[in-house]
Amino acid sequence: MVRNNSTISIASLSLGSWKHHDLTHRLQEASKQGFQGVELFDEDWCQYLKSHQTYHAYDPWDPTTDNLRVARQLADEVHKLGMRIICVQPLRQVVGKTDPIARRESLANAARIFPFLRAFRTDLTFVCASIHTGADITSSYAAVTADLRKLGEMAKAFSAVDGGDTIRIGYEGLSWSDRNTWSSTWEIVRAVNLPNVGLVVDTFHWLAVEYADPYAASKAGLAYSTIDESQDVLNCSITNFLATVPLDKIFLLQLSDAEFVDPLHLESICSPDSPKLQVWSRYHRLFPMEHDRGAYLSVVSIASAIINSGYTGPVSLEVFNSSLHVKHEGVPTEHARRGMDSLRRLFATIGSPRQEMENEEWE
């Protein structure tokens, strides 16, 4: 599909809401469109487990015989469709606990996912940077580094005992989290200095901080006065990223665009205790280059720079949008098609010999 052998993937949540759309149906539609992998979202796993489990009073991450059996069943289902689970995500609010007991419990709770990664036949999960502040949590360099290092060591120890591939831990900064730029997350990953701890790069979060401002109507949703200035700033950031971050420390590249929305609309749906960018992210992301739907972020700049520099890890679509919550049975079909169409456009635009999409592989 892509000449550098990247696995072309889509997040399960980007094919339809777990509340209205069966996971099996969503996976089937992704397979029909030619996707090779899927990011398994935690809520989708919970839905699947509940519908396939012997007992319905359950903890979805308790590694019981029954739970792991269902996890292997899901992995088999994905494999039969010609795909694989590339990661299970996300681990939330894991790092930065200030109370020693809470810290131990948080790390131990996160480590419960390790047996499931084996059952799902994947080696990757990832931690989101903290989005909460207060006396019980800190974003300090020392604390976050120590916690992420500890989790990486726990993953390595688990892998050594069971003899499988070393479990990898990605670290992702959200555009509304305490560490919301690639540089602020990279400084943690670099300090951890473990082979199995790396970055998750999400184009939406990068661009939402360094390129766009959805509330700036006077600047057409841009962070700077003109599109040229915004692009210049982004280009400098991308150049610094490539000069700083080794490609093998990028564990996952997630692609998504977003639509320009009337700031008054965003304000109207944003509750006082919700981060403003979170509202934009959850309801107005789009697949890359869906310009006919209002997409305007410079996704191609980041994707082209990273992929054409030799990145060979998974390339995945992660899109949240209100359209995913429509109850119509055609939602998974439509979103799988839209996702693949967007990738065709994206790689046609990138256009390098290494990355060119070969038409016969897309039939």
C-alpha positions in Angstrom: 0.0 0.0 0.0 2.8 2.4 0.9 6.2 1.6 -0.5 8.0 2.1 2.8 5.9 -0.8 4.3 4.1 1.3 6.9 0.9 -0.3 8.2 -2.0 1.8 7.1 -4.4 1.9 10.0 -7.5 3.5 11.4 -8.7 3.9 15.0 -11.7 1.8 15.8 -13.4 4.9 17.2 -13.1 6.7 13.8 -15.4 4.2 12.2 -18.4 4.9 14.5 -19.4 5.2 18.1 -19.4 2.2 20.3 -22.8 3.2 21.6 -24.4 2.8 18.2 -22.1 0.7 16.0 -21.0 -2.9 16.5 -17.2 -3.3 16.5 -17.3 -6.3 14.2 -19.2 -4.4 11.6 -16.8 -1.5 11.8 -13.8 -3.8 11.4 -15.4 -5.5 8.4 -15.9 -2.1 6.7 -12.3 -1.1 7.4 -11.1 -4.3 5.9 -13.2 -3.9 2.8 -11.5 -0.5 2.2 -8.1 -2.0 2.4 -6.9 -0.9 5.9 -4.2 -3.2 7.3 -4.4 -2.3 10.9 -6.6 -0.9 13.6 -6.0 1.1 16.8 -8.3 -0.5 19.5 -9.9 2.1 21.6 -10.6 1.1 25.2 -14.4 1.8 25.1 -14.6 -0.4 21.9 -12.9 -3.2 23.8 -15.3 -2.8 26.7 -18.3 -3.0 24.3 -16.9 -6.1 22.6 -16.1 -7.8 25.8 -19.6 -7.2 27.3 -21.3 -8.7 24.3 -19.0 -11.8 24.2 -18.4 -12.4 27.8 -19.7 -15.3 29.9 -20.3 -13.1 32.9 -21.6 -9.6 32.7 -20.3 -8.3 36.1 -16.8 -7.5 34.8 -13.7 -5.4 35.0 -12.6 -5.1 31.3 -8.9 -5.0 32.3 -8.9 -7.8 34.8 -6.7 -10.5 33.1 -9.1 -13.3 34.0 -9.2 -16.5 31.8 -12.5 -15.4 30.4 -11.5 -11.8 29.6 -8.2 -12.9 27.9 -10.2 -15.6 25.9 -12.4 -12.9 24.5 -9.4 -10.7 23.7 -7.8 -13.5 21.7 -11.1 -14.0 20.0 -11.1 -10.4 18.9 -7.5 -10.7 17.7 -8.5 -13.8 15.6 -11.4 -11.9 14.2 -9.2 -9.0 13.1 -6.6 -11.4 11.7 -9.2 -13.2 9.6 -10.1 -9.8 8.1 -6.5 -9.4 6.9 -5.7 -6.8 9.5 -3.9 -6.6 12.9 -4.3 -4.6 16.0 -1.4 -2.1 16.0 -2.0 -0.7 19.5 -4.5 -0.5 22.4 -5.2 3.0 23.6 -5.2 5.1 25.7 -3.9 4.9 29.2 -5.2 8.0 31.0 -4.0 9.9 34.1 -1.1 7.5 34.7 1.8 9.7 35.4 2.4 12.6 37.8 0.5 11.3 40.9 2.0 13.1 44.0 0.9 10.7 46.7 3.3 7.7 46.8 0.5 5.2 47.3 -1.6 6.6 44.5 1.4 6.6 42.3 2.1 2.8 42.9 -1.6 2.0 42.3 -1.7 4.1 39.1 1.3 2.3 37.6 0.1 -1.1 38.7 -3.3 -0.4 37.2 -1.7 0.6 33.9 0.4 -2.6 33.9 -2.8 -4.7 33.9 -3.0 -4.0 30.1 0.2 -6.0 29.4 -1.5 -9.5 29.3 -4.2 -8.1 27.0 -1.5 -6.8 24.6 -0.3 -10.3 24.3 -3.8 -11.6 23.7 -4.5 -8.9 21.1 -1.1 -9.8 19.4 0.3 -6.3 19.7 3.2 -4.8 21.6 2.1 -1.1 21.8 0.0 1.0 24.1 0.3 4.6 25.0 0.0 7.1 27.8 -1.6 10.5 27.4 0.0 13.5 29.1 -2.0 14.6 32.1 -4.9 17.1 31.7 -5.6 17.7 35.3 -4.0 20.0 37.8 -4.2 20.2 41.6 -2.4 19.1 44.7 -2.7 15.4 43.8 -1.0 15.6 40.4 2.0 17.3 39.0 3.5 17.9 35.5 7.0 18.3 36.8 9.8 17.1 34.6 11.3 14.9 37.3 8.0 13.2 38.4 6.6 12.5 34.9 10.0 11.2 33.7 10.3 8.9 36.7 6.8 7.5 36.2 7.1 6.9 32.5 10.5 5.3 33.0 9.0 3.1 35.7 6.2 2.0 33.4 8.7 1.3 30.6 10.8 -0.8 33.0 7.7 -2.7 34.1 6.8 -3.4 30.5 10.3 -4.7 29.8 10.3 -6.9 32.9 6.9 -8.4 31.9 8.2 -9.1 28.5 11.3 -10.8 29.9 9.2 -13.1 32.0 6.8 -14.2 29.2 9.5 -14.3 26.5 7.5 -12.2 24.0 8.5 -9.1 22.1 9.2 -6.1 24.4 6.1 -4.2 25.1 6.4 -0.6 24.0 5.0 2.5 25.7 4.1 5.6 23.7 3.7 9.0 25.2 1.3 11.5 23.6 0.8 15.2 24.4 -2.8 16.4 23.9 -3.3 19.9 22.7 -5.0 20.8 26.0 -2.8 18.8 28.3 0.0 20.1 30.6 2.5 18.9 27.9 0.9 19.9 24.7 3.8 20.2 22.2 6.1 17.6 20.6 9.1 19.3 22.3 7.6 19.0 25.8 6.7 15.4 25.3 10.0 14.6 23.6 12.0 16.0 26.6 10.3 13.4 28.8 10.9 10.5 26.4 14.5 11.5 25.8 15.1 11.7 29.6 13.5 8.3 30.1 16.0 6.9 27.7 14.6 3.4 27.3 14.3 1.7 23.9 10.7 0.7 24.6 9.4 4.2 25.4 8.7 6.6 22.5 6.5 9.2 21.0 3.0 9.2 19.6 2.7 12.0 17.1 -0.8 13.2 16.4 -1.1 15.9 13.6 -4.3 17.4 15.1 -2.7 18.1 18.5 0.5 19.5 16.9 -1.4 21.8 14.5 -4.0 22.8 17.1 -1.2 24.4 19.2 1.3 25.6 16.6 -0.7 26.3 13.5 -4.4 26.9 14.3 -6.6 28.8 16.7 -10.3 27.8 16.1 -11.5 30.7 18.2 -9.7 33.3 16.1 -12.4 34.2 13.6 -10.5 37.3 12.5 -7.5 35.2 11.4 -9.6 32.5 9.8 -8.9 30.0 12.5 -5.1 30.4 12.4 -2.7 31.0 15.2 -1.0 33.8 13.3 -2.1 36.7 11.1 -1.7 35.0 7.8 -1.6 31.5 6.4 2.0 32.2 5.2 3.1 33.2 8.7 1.4 30.2 10.2 3.0 27.9 7.7 6.4 29.4 8.3 6.2 28.8 12.0 5.0 25.3 11.4 7.9 24.6 9.0 10.4 25.7 11.6 8.8 23.4 14.1 8.9 20.5 11.7 12.6 21.2 10.9 13.4 21.2 14.6 11.5 18.0 15.1 13.3 16.1 12.4 16.7 17.4 13.6 15.9 16.4 17.2 13.8 13.2 17.3 15.2 10.0 15.9 12.6 8.3 13.6 12.8 5.1 15.6 11.5 6.9 18.6 8.2 7.7 16.8 6.1 4.7 17.7 2.9 5.9 16.0 1.9 8.6 13.5 -1.7 9.6 13.8 -3.3 11.7 11.1 -6.3 13.9 11.3 -7.5 17.3 10.1 -10.2 19.6 11.5 -12.8 21.9 10.2 -13.1 25.7 10.5 -16.1 26.3 12.8 -17.8 29.5 13.8 -16.2 30.3 17.2 -19.6 31.3 18.6 -20.7 27.7 18.0 -17.7 26.3 19.8 -18.3 28.6 22.7 -21.9 27.5 22.9 -21.1 23.8 23.3 -18.1 24.3 25.5 -18.9 23.8 29.2 -17.0 26.0 31.7 -14.9 23.1 33.0 -14.0 21.7 29.5 -10.8 22.7 27.7 -11.7 24.7 24.6 -9.6 22.7 22.3 -11.1 19.5 23.6 -14.5 20.5 22.3 -13.0 21.2 18.8 -11.2 17.9 18.9 -14.1 15.7 19.9 -16.7 17.0 17.5 -15.0 18.7 14.6 -12.0 16.6 13.4 -11.9 15.4 9.8 -9.9 13.0 7.8 -6.8 14.6 6.2 -7.5 17.0 3.3 -11.3 16.8 3.4 -11.4 20.4 2.1 -14.9 20.0 0.9 -16.0 19.5 4.5 -14.0 22.5 5.8 -10.7 20.9 6.6 -7.9 23.5 6.7 -5.0 22.2 8.8 -1.6 21.7 7.2 -1.6 17.9 7.8 0.3 17.2 4.6 3.3 19.3 5.8 3.8 17.1 8.9 3.0 13.8 7.2 5.2 14.5 4.2 8.2 15.5 6.3 8.1 12.5 8.6 7.2 9.8 6.1 9.6 11.1 3.4 12.4 11.2 6.0 12.2 7.4 6.3 9.6 6.7 9.0 8.3 3.1 8.6 6.0 2.8 11.6 2.2 2.6 11.5 0.3 5.5 9.8 -3.1 5.7 11.4 -6.2 7.9 11.1 -7.7 9.0 14.4 -10.7 11.2 13.9 -13.4 12.2 16.4 -16.5 13.9 15.0 -20.2 14.3 15.8 -20.9 12.3 12.6 -19.6 9.2 14.3 -22.5 9.3 16.8 -25.3 9.1 14.2 -27.3 5.9 14.7 -27.5 5.1 11.0 -26.1 1.7 10.1 -24.2 3.2 7.1 -21.9 5.2 9.4 -19.0 2.7 9.5 -19.1 2.2 5.7 -19.1 5.9 5.0 -16.2 6.7 7.4 -14.1 3.8 6.3 -14.5 5.0 2.7 -13.8 8.6 3.6 -10.7 7.6 5.5 -9.2 5.6 2.7 -10.1 8.3 0.2 -8.3 10.9 2.3 -5.2 8.8 2.4 -5.2 8.4 -1.3 -5.3 12.2 -1.6 -2.7 12.7 1.0 -0.2 10.3 -0.5 -0.8 11.5 -4.0 0.0 15.0 -2.7 3.2 13.8 -0.9 4.1 12.2 -4.2 7.6 10.9 -3.4 8.8 7.6 -5.1 9.1 6.1 -1.7 5.5 6.9 -0.6 3.5 6.9 -3.8 0.4 4.9 -3.6 0.3 2.2 -6.2 -3.1 2.1 -7.9 -3.3 -1.6 -8.3 -2.9 -2.1 -4.5 -5.9 0.1 -3.8 -8.4 -1.8 -6.0 
